[in-house]
């Protein structure tokens, strides 16, 4: 092999090696940044056009990420309260329960006998 061919090979190889090294560093850096954002709990990842979320690992099987709509909070009557209950599928939910205490504005029908 001639010296000119060897020199031409190195002229082609050195830029290719440089591009491969830069590309490897870029992938490594992007993965480290993504890991840091996940650990920080960055919610912008859910709506980012750069990432496609196909699976949420720390969620029950079949879970999905949906856009939540704002709901109006309804005031409970004074004789109601919310208690946590476990649903049949294992999830926890809040259920309204009537309390035994009657509201203040309720009057009794029967008056005690007067002697």
C-alpha positions as CSV (number, residue, x, y, z in Angstrom):
1,X,0.0,0.0,0.0
2,X,1.4,3.4,-0.9
3,X,1.9,6.2,1.5
4,X,-0.6,8.4,-0.4
5,X,-3.4,5.8,0.0
6,X,-2.6,5.4,3.7
7,X,-2.7,9.2,4.1
8,X,-6.0,9.4,2.2
9,X,-7.4,6.6,4.5
10,X,-6.5,8.6,7.6
11,X,-8.0,11.8,6.2
12,X,-11.3,10.0,5.8
13,X,-11.0,8.0,9.1
14,X,-10.2,10.8,11.5
15,X,-13.3,12.9,10.8
16,X,-15.5,9.7,10.9
17,X,-14.0,8.7,14.3
18,X,-14.6,12.3,15.5
19,X,-18.2,12.2,14.4
20,X,-18.7,8.8,16.1
21,X,-17.2,10.0,19.3
22,X,-19.3,13.2,19.3
23,X,-22.5,11.1,18.6
24,X,-21.7,8.7,21.4
25,X,-21.2,11.6,23.8
26,X,-24.4,13.3,22.7
27,X,-26.4,10.1,23.3
28,X,-24.8,9.6,26.7
29,X,-25.5,13.2,27.7
30,X,-29.1,13.1,26.5
31,X,-29.7,10.0,28.6
32,X,-28.2,11.5,31.7
33,X,-30.3,14.7,31.3
34,X,-33.4,12.5,30.8
35,X,-32.6,10.5,33.9
36,X,-32.1,13.7,35.9
37,X,-35.5,15.0,34.7
38,X,-37.3,11.8,35.6
39,X,-35.7,11.7,39.1
40,X,-36.7,15.4,39.6
41,X,-40.3,14.5,38.6
42,X,-40.5,16.9,35.7
43,X,-44.1,16.9,34.5
44,X,-43.2,18.7,31.3
45,X,-41.9,15.3,30.0
46,X,-45.5,14.1,29.7
47,X,-46.4,16.8,27.1
48,X,-43.0,17.2,25.5
49,X,-42.9,16.6,21.7
50,X,-39.4,15.2,22.0
51,X,-40.5,12.1,23.9
52,X,-43.2,9.5,23.1
53,X,-44.6,7.9,26.3
54,X,-45.7,4.3,25.5
55,X,-45.6,2.9,29.0
56,X,-45.7,4.1,32.6
57,X,-43.7,1.6,34.6
58,X,-44.7,2.6,38.2
59,X,-48.4,2.3,37.6
60,X,-51.0,-0.5,37.7
61,X,-51.2,-2.6,34.5
62,X,-53.4,-0.9,31.9
63,X,-53.0,2.6,33.3
64,X,-52.7,5.5,30.9
65,X,-52.0,9.2,31.0
66,X,-55.0,11.4,30.1
67,X,-55.4,15.1,30.1
68,X,-57.3,16.0,33.3
69,X,-60.2,18.4,33.1
70,X,-60.8,20.9,35.9
71,X,-63.8,19.9,37.9
72,X,-65.9,22.1,40.1
73,X,-65.8,21.1,43.8
74,X,-69.2,20.5,45.2
75,X,-69.9,21.5,48.8
76,X,-71.1,18.7,51.0
77,X,-74.2,19.1,53.3
78,X,-73.3,19.5,57.0
79,X,-74.4,16.0,57.8
80,X,-72.1,14.4,55.2
81,X,-68.4,13.6,55.2
82,X,-65.9,11.9,52.9
83,X,-64.2,8.7,54.1
84,X,-61.5,6.7,52.3
85,X,-62.6,3.2,51.0
86,X,-60.8,0.5,49.1
87,X,-62.5,-0.3,45.8
88,X,-62.9,-3.9,44.6
89,X,-60.0,-3.5,42.1
90,X,-57.7,-2.4,44.9
91,X,-57.7,1.4,44.3
92,X,-58.5,3.8,47.1
93,X,-61.4,6.2,46.6
94,X,-63.4,8.7,48.7
95,X,-67.0,8.0,49.4
96,X,-69.6,10.4,50.9
97,X,-71.2,9.1,54.1
98,X,-74.0,10.6,56.1
99,X,-73.2,11.2,59.8
100,X,-75.5,10.5,62.7
101,X,-75.4,14.1,63.8
102,X,-78.5,16.0,62.6
103,X,-78.0,19.5,61.1
104,X,-78.5,22.4,63.5
105,X,-81.5,23.8,61.6
106,X,-83.6,20.5,61.9
107,X,-86.4,20.7,64.6
108,X,-87.8,17.6,66.2
109,X,-91.4,16.7,65.4
110,X,-92.4,15.4,68.8
111,X,-92.2,17.6,71.8
112,X,-91.6,16.0,75.2
113,X,-94.7,15.7,77.3
114,X,-95.3,18.6,79.8
115,X,-96.5,17.8,83.3
